[in-house]
């Protein structure tokens, strides 16, 4: 099932996901010019948090997506943000029920009955719950049908529709932490976490269909678990894009990405330059791993950044290249100790050849090394 917007071909499918705590990007000519180069835009949770004292994030997120969509034009899909597991208190709809005794089981609680709290938004913005209490988040309890209903109709719907039910004029929502739900350590969640998450995803997809929105689910499952999610969503008539966070171009990851691309699933792959929890991967290695795996599939997008704020993104001339479509599957040859080295080579109809070289087990290497061979027309002789 494919998204409703046209694929960006022949341009490279570059993507951006970020925000500013102090200003809208569409009001900053320099930042807007930078964003207009990308072919898919995801707006972040951090928008204007500093100047609003961590409040009113639903209205701000909707306004950001609407105005950014108007600024970049109809050909570029624009998405707002919401977590599919964390209820951040800077969203007023979340704060309204977090302290309500009648909604005590909307969020997970520990053995002592206290709400289980997450501080990722605090940490990423350099603050603490003591300084900004509403930077904290609680974990939604997807075992509770009333919590699911509230999330869908009171948290998500205002983000994508006006109070009169009319759809807001942008393309969809990036749903972070989509498969994060777990009952481990909780005292008030008694259900199968995987089935509960899948049910929320299906209900979310149907809500989005009604309001002509497309979901991007951030998931970490691989193999049979990933296939189960995909097949169940498609069987329910729900199309979606999978966000693959912190992609490292290893032979195993490339094989998984190749297989997933072959199913026709739309993909958004993020490669980290350098972040605290993950090693920095050079652009050529990350990009080559992406291209030999996806082969220029029409709805396979690529991100490369050190984080989720405006200053974490740098445009590369490699994103200006029209790589084209692969002429066939990758050629994989093995070499080295016990044939454990792999060299992936993929040819494109533009004449470009992309290689990812994955070292044998006795050669220290955390990921595969990428290289590109360009035909002469990409580098015309100087006159």
N, C-alpha and C positions, 0 to 999 in steps of 0.2 A: 504494500500500500504506500503510495507516494504522496508527498506534500502537495498542496494545491497551487503553489507558486512555481513559476518556470525555473528550471535548473539554470545555473549561471554560465553554462557553456557559451563560448569557448574559454571564458575567463577562469582562472584558478579559483576554487571554492574556498576562499579565505573567510575566517570568522573572528569575531571579537566578543568578549564578555567582560564588562567592567562597569565602573562608575566613579563618581566623585562625591566626597562627603560635604562639599561646599558649593557646588554649582552644577547646573544642568549642562550636559555636553552640547545640546542643540543651541544653547545661548552663547557658546564660545566658538567663534568662527574658526580658530585654529584647530580646536579639538574636533569640530564637525567636519572640517576638511580631511582630517586624518581618518575619521570613521567612514566617510563616503567611499573610501577605497575598498572596504570589506564587503563581502557578498551576503553576510548573515550577521545580525547584531543581537546580542543578548544583553539586556540592561541588568545592573546588579542591585543587590539588596542594600548596599551602603549609600545609595543616593541621598544626599542632603542631610545625612544623619547628624553631622556636627551642628548645622545651623537650625535644626529643628529639635535639638536635644533628644534625639532618638525617639521620635514620635511620627505619627501620620504617614507611615510608610506605604500603605495601600494606595492612597490618593497620589502620593509622589511617584510611586512606581508606575501607576496607570498614566499619569501625565507625562512622565519621561518617555514611555513607549509610544504614546500617541504623537507627541511633538517630534520625536526622533523619526518616526515613520513618515510624518508629513515632510520633514526636512530632507530625508534621503530618497524619498520617492517610492513608487509602488513596486519597483523591481527588486528592492532589497527587503527581505523579511526581517521584522523586528519583534523581539520577544521581551516580555517583562519577566520578573523573577518571583518565585515563592518556593519554600521548602516543602517537600512531600513527607517530612517527618518532624522537623523542628518548628515549634510555634514560638517565633520571636516576639518579644513583648513590645517592640517598636511598631508592630502592626496593631492598631487599636482594637480590631475584632478579636485578636488573641488575648490582649490585656483584659478585655471585658469579661472573659470567662475564666481567666487564670486564677482569680481570687474569689470566684463565685462558689459557695458551698454546694449549690445545686448542680454544679458541673464538676464535682470533685474527681470524677473518673474520666474526664476528658483527656487527662494527661497521666503519664506513667508515674507511679509512686514507688518508693523503696520499701524495704521491710519495716522501717519505722513510720511509714505513712506519709513521709515528706515527699514533695514533688522532686523528681529527678531533674536536675538542672544542667544545662549545657552553656559553656562560656565562649564558644568559638567566635561569635560575632564580636564579643567584647575584646578578645585577644587580637583579632584581625584588625581592629580599629584602634588598638593601643589604649584601651581603657579597662575599667573593672566594674563589676556590679555595684561596688560601693560608691563609685563616682557617677555611674549612669545605670541605675537599676534596670532600665528597660533595654539595655543591651543584651540581657540574658534571654535564654530560650528554654522552653520545656518540651518534652517529648510527647507528641500526640499518641493517644492510646487507640490504635486502630482495631482493637477488640471491641470497642464501644461503638455501637451503631449510631448513637446520638452524636458522638464526637465526629464521626465520619460525615454525617449529615450537616453538622455545623460547619465543618471545614469546607465542604463543597459549596454550600449555599450562602455562607456568611463570610468566609475568608476568600475563597477563590472567585466566586461570582462577581463581587464588587470590583475585583481587579480587571475582569474582562468584559463587564457589561455595566451600562449606566443603570441608575435606580429604576428606570422604566422598562428594563429588560433588553434594551437595544445593545447590540454588540459594540464594543469599543473598536475604533479603526486601527488595529494592528494585528499581528499574525498569530500570536500564541504566548505560551508561558514556558519558561525553563523551570522544571520541577527538580530541584536539587535534593540530594539524599533520598532518592526514590525507593531504594531497596534497603534503607538503613533500619527500618523498624525491627525491633527485637523485644521479646518479652523477658529476656534474661535480666535478672536483678530486680524485677518489678514485683510488687505484691498484688496488683490490681488488674493484670492483663492475663487472661486465661483463654488463649486461642492459638491456632497455628499461625505463626507470624508470616510465613510465606503466603499462605492463602489469603490472609487479611490484607497484606500489601497488594496482592494481585487484584483483589476486589476493589480496593481504593483506586488503583490505576484504571480499571475498566470503568468505574463510575465517573472518574475524572475525564476519561476520554469521551464518554457519552455526553457529559455536560459541555465539553469543548465543541463537540460536533454540533450541538444545538446552537451554539453561539459562534460557529464558524471559526474556531481556533484550533491550532495544532499543538500537541504536547511534545516537549522534549524531556524525556525521563533520564535522569542520571542514575545509571545502574552499574554495579560491579560484578555481577554474576557472569560466569563463563560456562561453556560446555552445556550439559544437560539442563542446568538451572536456567541459563539464559534462553535456551531453546524453548523450554516450557513457558516462560513468560511471553516470549514473542508469539508462539503459536496460540496461546490463550487469548492474547490481546487481538490478534488478527481474527481468530474465530469469533470473537465478540464484535467484530467490525470496527475495531479501534486501530487507526493508523497512528504512528508516532515515530520520532527520531530518538535514537539512543545516544546519549552523551557518554563518551569514554574519557574519563578524567585521568590525567597524568600517564599518558601512553608512553611506554618505553619500548623502543624497537628491538625486542629480542625475537629470536626465531619462533618461540612459542606464541608470543603476542601477535606477531605478524600472521602466523597461521590462523589464529583465532579471528583476527580482523579480516583476513581474506575469506574465510568461511562465512563470516557474518555478512560481508558484502555480497557474497554469492547468493544469499537468500533474498536479496533485494531490500533489506532493511536500511532505511536512511540513517546516516551516522554523522556524528560530530565528534572529532577526535582532538583532544587537547594534549600538546606536548609541552612539558615544563622546561624553561630555560634554567632557572634555579629557584628552588623554594626550600623552606626549612626542612620539610619532611621527605624531599626527594632530590636525587642528584640532578645537576644541570646537564642537559643533553644538547649538544651542538645542533643547530638548525638543520644542517645537511643530513645528519644521521636521523633525526626525527622525521623530516620531510620525506627522505628516501624510504624509510620504513612505511610511512603512510601511503606513498604512491605505489610501491611494489605490491602492497596489500590490497588497496582499493582500486587501482587501475583507472582512475579518472571516472569512477561511477558518478552518475549525475547528481546524487544527493548525498555525497560524502564530503563533509566540510572539515577544514583543518584550522586549529588554533595553536598559537605559540606565544607563551608569555611567562613571566616570572610570578604572576599573581593576578588579582582581580580588580586592580585600581588603574586609572587612566595611565599613570606613569609606568605601569608594568608592561606596556605594549610598545613594540617597535616594528614598524613596517620594514620588510625586506624586499629587495629587488627580485628575490626568488618567487615572491607572490605575484609579480607582474608577468611571469612566464605563462604562456598557454601550453600546458603539457599535452593536452589532447586526451584521447582514449586509448587504452591498452589494446594492442592487436591480438592478444591472447593471454593465457594465464602466465604467471611467472615461471621462468626456468630455474630450477633449484638443483645445484650441484653440490656434492659433499666432498670434503677433503680433510686432511690432517689426521690427528690421532683418532683411531677407530671410526674414521669418517664422521666425526662429530662437528666439524666445521660445515657451515652452509653458506652458499653464495646465491642470493636471490637476484635475478636479472629480469627486468620487465621492459619491453619495447612498446613505444607509443606511436600512434599514427602520424605524429608530427616529426618523427625521426629521432626523438629524444629517447635515450636509454638510461634507465635508473637501476642502480645496483645497491644492494644492502649485503654487506659481508659480515657474517656472524662467525667469530673465531672458534676454533676447537676448544675442548674443555681444558687443555693444558696451557692455553694462552689467556692471561687475565684480561677480561673485558666484560663490562657490565651490560653492554648492548652492541648492536650491529653498527658497523661503520658504513655511512652512505656516500655515494658518488654519483655524478651526473655526466653524461656524454651528450653534448648538444651538436646538432648538425650545423654545417657552415653558415647557413642563412641566419642563424642567431647571432653570429659575430661577423658581419660584413667587413671586408678589408677597408682600411682607412684610405681615403683619397689624398 
